[in-house]
Amino acid sequence: MAAMQKKRIFLSPPWVGARERALVAQAFDSGYVAPCGPMVDAFDRRLAELSGQHAAAVASGTAALDLLMAELGVGPRATVISSTLTFAATVGPAVKRGAKPVFVDSDSATGTISIPLLEKALAETRRPAVVIAADLYGQCCDYDALEELCARRHVPLVLDAAESVGATYKSRPAGLAGIAAVYSFNGNKIVTTSGGGAVLSRDPELVARARWRAQQAREPVTWYEHREIGYNYRMSNLLAAVGCAQLDRLPEILRRKRRIFAFYARLFGQSHVPALPFPCADHTRSTNWLSVFLFPSETLRDRTAARLAAANVECRPVWKPLHLQPVFAGCRVYGGKVAEDFFRRGLCLPSGAGLTRADLARIAEAIVG
């Protein structure tokens, strides 16, 4: 009972402070409260610098994916091939437009999409509309292999880099692959704008079209004229102010997240609790958005989760594979057992950049006793 009275430690809360408040105040003082304004323009520029691409800030990562599905003409009778070990929003916009998803298992050495199984899926799928490959828990997919395979099959590649802002693939920023990528700035992400996302691409015209559609596809005349249906998807000036402040702090956020992961790795390495880090490829410098560990069995994983819950500490299983989700029942999947095993044995531990030494000590006591 006493443990439950302690302040709750959340899985990945935003880490914000004086800098965010100061820039939001600037946004208020500028008179641009919503929808767009100077902070949105500044945030777009900062995202372009970070990602090495053109960028348009929008309301969410899901909105960014929906804009890309519109760009690619995804609709009824289209087939979209995706990672299975990811959040439902990776394919949600395509499915909402009537597309049929096909899921591909994880690589056992990285957790990201299996290249051999993706090649098989592409060979056996008639004219797929797009491949959507998801970065995972702060690490990047194998961009080179994905680009080579999709180019050979003449299928556009979109990167869902919602979980990897600030990571690198070899020497490239996260999301710098394929025809386009998306970032997410949800409240639990590495960088937050409360809720938000971005469309990223090396193609400036693609990003310009996404920005136009995100502003209701209004034609450039003084009256309201529309030749295409658009969306109210653009990010607000106030939220962009939070994002600019968060990008100022990104190097420190990444240092803290990597330190937290190293803390857990030492804890498990020196204790009687037999958990190993979730696999990570050599080609990527992970942000450790979430610190994820694999237990020898589901029973041991659940026992640890129960101890953390008793201490009022939030944790969560690894993503439930999309091919196991009721909403996608009956959809085709290539492989599946690797992702299912990660889901069965994996646990995401508190990873917020604002965790204190006292917080970590309390978490460690709950894990090892």
Sequence and secondary structure as in RCSB ss.txt:
>XXXX:A:sequence
MAAMQKKRIFLSPPWVGARERALVAQAFDSGYVAPCGPMVDAFDRRLAELSGQHAAAVASGTAALDLLMAELGVG
PRATVISSTLTFAATVGPAVKRGAKPVFVDSDSATGTISIPLLEKALAETRRPAVVIAADLYGQCCDYDALEELC
ARRHVPLVLDAAESVGATYKSRPAGLAGIAAVYSFNGNKIVTTSGGGAVLSRDPELVARARWRAQQAREPVTWYE
HREIGYNYRMSNLLAAVGCAQLDRLPEILRRKRRIFAFYARLFGQSHVPALPFPCADHTRSTNWLSVFLFPSETL
RDRTAARLAAANVECRPVWKPLHLQPVFAGCRVYGGKVAEDFFRRGLCLPSGAGLTRADLARIAEAIVG
>XXXX:A:secstr
 TGGGS  B SS     HHHHHHHHHHHHHT  SS  HHHHHHHHHHHHHHTSEEEEES HHHHHHHHHHHHT  
TT EEEEESSS GGGTHHHHHTT EEEEE B TTTSSB HHHHHHHHHHSSS SEEEEE BTTB   HHHHHHHH
HHHT  EEEE TT TT EETTEETT SSSEEEEE  TTSSS  SS EEEEES HHHHHHHHHHHBTTB SSSS  
BSS   B B  HHHHHHHHHHHHHHHHHHHHHHHHHHHHHHHHHHSS   EE    TTEE   SSEEEE SSHHH
HHHHHHHHHHTTB  EES   GGGSGGGTT  EE  HHHHHHHHHEEEE   TT  HHHHHHHHHHHH 
